[in-house]
Amino acid sequence: MIRRLAKNAWDWFDDRTGVSKTIWPIMTHLVPPGATWWYVFGSATLCAFAVQVVSGVVLAMSYVPSAESAYESLQYITNEAQFGSFMRGMHYWGAGTMVLMVGIHMTQVFLSGAFKFPRELTWLSGIVLLGLVLGMAFTGQLLRWDQNAIWSVILAAEAAGRAPFVGDWIAQLILGGETLGGATLSRFYVIHVFVIPGLMITMIGAHLYLVLRNGISEPPVKGKPVDPETYREEYEEEIEKHGVPFFPDSAWRDVVFALGVVLAIACAAFFIGPPTLDPPPDPSVIEAQPRPDWYFLWMFAIMALMPAGLENFAIIFGPVFVGSVLIGLPFIFGKGERHPARRPWAVGVVIVTFACIGGFWLAGVRSNWSPNFKAEPLSAEIVGVETGPVAEGAVLFHAQGCLNCHLIDGKGGRRGPNLTDVGDRLTHDAMVIRVMNGGHNMPAFASILTPDELERIVAFLQSRTLKKISD
């Protein structure tokens, strides 16, 4: 009885909508038989996006996008709302997973030469989706509305403002005015919640249509180059002879991997949780260390380590160059060999790119160029004495912020030189000159310290010797 009613209901729905005639051919379209686990990253990216949509909707029910209430609403979500911390974790780790999956997917497409004829537009739509994913990740960081978030956006606006002719306009577009405020938050919220997801859904539809229109690329074969004049005929003939239905022959891999991705996101959200909120936003506090989320950390490191004279050039022309290369790739190398063994330059590009990203990411994690504003005062054991000019100099060394940038026996910051053995390297007079006049990235203390304070700091620095370390 129930089965018959369900069948009648489905038949009625299918007759009115034509679902089976539309969806079933798509689900069962033929794909190359060699489409194995290397082909699952596209669907995994789509699955991560679905996690973002669902978790984002749940968070939006409690989040208040106003400068006065955003921080408090996030505190409520994290600490009081049922499953609030878990959903924040899902949204945070889902964003990182989406960036990771789209990066792996594009790398796989590049290495297999799947961007070549006739899939140029498929590649270009993927480039647009990559930009939207990164834009979604960037705009989401500001919605935390903490100290780290606002300074990250201020730095982004400052960098964008260096573009010729349109720099000021772009900076004001980012900030929603001349300065960061409630309008900035409202603008980012609208872009993050409505504009970018809408564009992504549209581009995902276009991307999937192009995949169906031109077919999933077959695994590359050595000695079988792409010839635009004969490729379509050869591909269709191969699919007709050896193709397998996407569902269920190939789709099960996508389902298994996608479920694994969701499980990994859920485990990270449950066991690690969402990122800790920094103190509430206060643009007047300049002792901040704005750090982007991990997937932007390598870019942060590049900008921080780059010589000052190259910053404007890199900020303006770097994205233009990378974008031009990615867009021009299918038109410059649209035919010929696809197998990585026959395209060593492609393998080399991937290795160098990942090595650079990994190296800069590691540098970003260490952040040796940033002052350590949380440096603790030196212990009496490190100073060596508890009273006298040396001990008083150590207290002043910390109070004046010197320890934020200099290491003493492994304590302090790494922005400036290590001063653990500075007493062996500089004379008394040289220390006085350096402290009074400052140096590269070091402020001058001539107008800040009294002569007596200067002598006590120098006395402390003179006590930092290798002999002292060995003692």
N, C-alpha and C positions, 0 to 999 in steps of 0.2 A: 504493500500500500504506500509506504513512505518512499520506496524507491521509484514507484510509478509517478507519484506526485513530484518528486525531484526531477525526474526525467521530463515530465510535461513542462515544469517551470523552466528548465534549461532550454528545451526546444522552443518555447515561447520567446525567451530572452534572445536566443541565438537567431531566431527568425526575424526579430525586430532589429537586431544590431549587426548581424552578419559577423559575429566574433570569430567563429570557427573558420570561415572562409578568408578572414583577414589574418588572424594570429597564427593559425596552424601552418600555413605555407611558410611563414617566417620562421617558426620554430623548427620546422623540418627541412629547411633549405640545405642543400648539399654543401659540404665543406671538404677540403682536401683531407685525405686519410692520415696525413702526417701531422695534423694539427694537435700537438700534444700539450704537455704542461707549460711549455713556453708561451702558450696562447691564452693563459688565464688572467694575465695582469690587467687587461682592459676591463673585463667584467669585475675584477676585484676593485678597480678604481670606482666603477659605477656603484658597487656595493658600499664602499666607504662613503661615497656621496649620499647614498640613502641613509646611512647612519647619521651623517651630519644633518640631513633634513629632519629626521625624526627627533634626534636629541635637541636640535635647535628649536623646533616647535615647542617641545616640553620646557626648555629653558625660557623661551620668550613669554610663557604664561606667567612667570614670576619676575622677570627682569624688567626694570624701569629705566628706559633710555633717557634719563635727564641727569644733568650734571650734579644736581642736589641729591639724587636718590640712587644712582646706578651702583655706586660702591656698596651702599647699605643693602641693596637688593641682592647683590652677589654674596655678601656675607650671610644673608638670610638663606639663600639657595644652598650655600656650602655647609652651613652649620645647623640649620633648623629644618629646612624643607625635607620632606620624606624623599629619599633617593636623590636629593639635590646634588650632593657631592659626587655621587656615582654618575649622574647625567652630565655634570660638568666635565668629569673625567672622560666619559664617552665622547663628548664633543671635542675635547682637547686632543686626545689620542687619535680620534677619527680624522682630525685635520692633518696630523702628522702622517698617518697611514695613507691618506689620499695623496699627499704630496709624494710620498715614497713610491706608491704604486704607479702613479702617472709617470714618474721618472724612470722606473724600471720598464714600464710598458713602452715608452718612447725609445729607450735604449735598445730594447729587443727589436722594435720596428726598424731602427737605424741599422743595427748590426745585420739583420736579415735582408736588408735592402727592400723592405716592403713599402717604402715610400716611392719607389719607382713607378713608371707607367703601369697601369692606368690609375694609380691611387694617389696622385698628387694632391687632389682636394681633400682626400681623407687625411693625409699628413697635415695639411694646412689647418683643417678644422681641429686636429689634435693640438697644434701649436696654440690656437686660440683658447682651447680648453685648458692648456697648461697655464697660460696667462691668467685665466679666470680663477683657476685653483689657487695660484699664488696671491692674486688679489683678494680672494676670500680669506685666505690665511692671514694676510696682513691686516685687513680691516677688522677681523675678529679679535686681534690682540688689543686694540684700543678699547673694546667694549668691556674689558676688565676694569678700566677706569681707575687704575692705581698709578703709583709714581713711575713705575717702569713703562707703563703703557703710554702715558702722556709724553714722556721724554723721547720714546721711540718715534712717535708721530712728529714731534717737533724736529727731530733730526731728519726725518724723511722729508718734511716740508722744506727744511733748510737746504737739503741736497737738491730737491726739485727746483728750488728758487734760483739755482745757478745756471739753469738752462737759458740760452740766449733768447731774447725777445719775449718769450712766453713764460719765463721762469716765475716772475711775480704772480702771474695769473694762475699758474699751476699750484703754487704754494697757497694762494688764497682759496683755490678750489679744494685743496686738501683740508685746510683748517676751517673752512666755512667763514672766512673773514680775515682780519689782520692778525688776530691772535687766537690761540687755542682756548676753547670754552665749550659751553653747552651746544652751540651750533655745530661744532666739530663732532661731538658725540652723536647728535641727531643725524648728521650727514653720513657718518660711518655706519650707523645702525641701519639706515635705509638702504645704503649700498650693500651692506653685508647680508641683510635679511631678505630684501626684495630684488634689488637690481641684479646682483651677480648670480643668485640662484635662478632667477628667471632667464638670464642669458645662458647659464649653463644648461638648463633643461632644453632650451632651444638648440644649442650647439650639440648637445648629446644626441638629440633627435636627428640632426643633420649628419652627425658622425655615423650613427648607426645606419641611416639610410644609405650613405656612401659605401659603408662596409657591405651592405646587402646588394647594392647596385653593382659594385665592382668585384665582389667576392672576397673571401678571406684569402690572403696570399698563401700560396703553397710553400712548404719548407724549401729553402734555397738548395740548389744542386750545383756542384762544381761543373764548370764547363757548359752550363746552360744559361746563357745570358738572356736578358730581356730585350726583345726586338719589338718595338711598337707596331710594326706592320703585321706581325704574325702572333703576337702574344695572346690576344683575346681568343682567337680560334684554337690555339693550343691549350689554353686554360679550360675553355668550355669542353673540349674533347676529353681532357684529363678528368674533369669533374664528372662528366657523364659516365665514364668507364669505371672510375675508382672512387668517386665521391661517396661520403657517408652522411646520413642525416645529422644535423646539428643536435637535435633532440631525438633519442637519448644518447646516441653514440659518443658525442663530444661534450654535450652540455654537463654531464655528470662531473667532469673535472672542474668546470667553472663553479658548480654548486659546492663541491667539496672544498675548494680553495676559498671561495667566498665565505663559507661558514667558518673556516679556520681563521680568516681575517677578522670576522665579527667576534669570534671567541677571543682572539688575541687582544682586540680593542677592549673588550669587556674585562678581561683579566688585568690589563694595565690600569683601567679605570678603577677596579675594585682594590687591587693590591698596592698600586702606586698613588692613584688619585689624581685630582686636577692640580694645576700649578698653584702654588701658594700665592695669595694676594700680597703685594707689597703695601706699604703704608698708603693712606689716601692721597690723591693727587694734590700737589702743591708746587706750581711752577716756580715759586720763589726759592725753593730748595734746590740749589745747584749741585749739592753733593750727592748726585744720583749716578747710578751705573746702568743706564738703559741697555738692556740686552734683548735681542729678539728671540723668538722661539727657535728651537734647535735647527729647524730646516732653513732658517735664514742666517744662522750663526756664521756660516762661511763667508757670506756677503759682508756681514758686519766686520769680520776680521780683515777682509781685503781693504775696506775703506779705512780701517784703523791703522793698518800697517803701511798703507800707500804713502809715498812722499807727498808732502803738501802741494808741491808744484804740479803733480799729476791728478789731483783730486777732481778738479773741474772737468778735465779732459775725460777721465774715466766715467764720471757720473753722467756726463752728457752723451758720449759716444759709445760707451761700453754696451748699454742695452740696445742701442741702434745697431751696433756691429753684430751682436749675438742674434738679434731678431732677423737681421738681413741674411745671415748665414743659414738660419733654420728655414726661412721662407724660400731662399734660393736653392736649397739643397735638391729638391725633386726636379727642378728645371735644369740644373747644371749636370746632375748625375742621374737623369731620369731613365737611362737605359744601360745595358751592359751587365756585367756579372753581379750576382746578388750574394753569393756565398762569402762569409767572412774570410775564409782562407784565400780567396782571390781578391780581397779588398783589404790588404794589411793596413792601409792608411786609416780605414774606418776603425779597425781594432785599436790602432795607436791613438786615435782621437779619443776613444772611450777610456782607454787606460790613463792617458794624460789628464783628461777631464776629471775622472773620479779620484785620481791621485791628488790633484790640485784642490778639489772640493774637500777631500778628507784631510789634507794637510791644513788648509785654512780653517776647517771646522775644529780641528784639534787646537789650533792657535786661539780660536774664539773661545773654546772651553777654558783654556788657561788664562786668557785675557791679561797677559803680562803687561800690556800697555796701560791698563786702567788702574787708577789709584785704589788702594784698599782702604775705604773709609771706615771699615770695621776693625782696623788694626788695634789690638789690645796693647796697653802699656807694657814695657819690657819688665820682666821679673828681676828681682834683686840678684838672682843667680846669674842671669845674663849680664846685667850691669856690672856685677862684681863687688860692688860696695852698696851700703844702704844710706850713707850720709856723705856730705861733702860736695864739692863742685861737680864731680863726675856724676853722682847720683842726681843732683839737681839738673844737670845738663840733659840727662836721659829723660827726666820728666818734661823739660821744655821741648826736647826733640819730638816727643809724642804730642804735646799740647799744641805746638805750632804746625802739626800736620806733616812733619818731615817723614814720620814712620809710615805714612800712607803710601809713599812712593819709593822708599828705600828699605832694603832688607838688612836686618841686624841679626846674625845667627839664626837665619831662617824665619824670622818674625818681621811682619810688615808687608809692604807692597813691592812690586817688581817694575814699576814704571821707570824708575831711575836706577843708577848704578848701585851695585851691592856694596854696602859700606862696612861689612863685617871686619875687613882688615884695612880700612882707609887710613888708620894711623901709620901704617907701613908705607903708604903710597903718597901722602901729601904732608907737607910741612904745616906748621902752625899758621904762617902767613898765607899760604896757599888756601887753607881752609877758610880763613877770615875773608879773603877776597871772593871765594866762591859763594859763601853764604851771603855776603853783603850785596854782591852784584847779580847773583843768580846765574842762569845759563840756559841751555836749550831746554825749553819746556819747564824750566824751574824759575819760580818767582824770585825777585830780589827781596831780601829781608832787611835792607839798610834802614828803612823807615818804620820797621815793625819791632825790631829788637833793640833793647838798650845795650850799651857797651858791656854791662855786667852780665846780661843774659847771653850775649854773643860769646863771651869768654867761657861761660859754663857749658854752652853747647860744644864749643871747640874742644874744651877739656874732655868732654865725653867722647867726641870723635877721635881725639888723640889716643884715648885708651883702647880703641878698637884695633888690636894688632894680632898677628898670628900667634905670638907668645901668649896673649890673653886667651885665644881659642884653645891652645894646647893645655893651658892651666885649667 
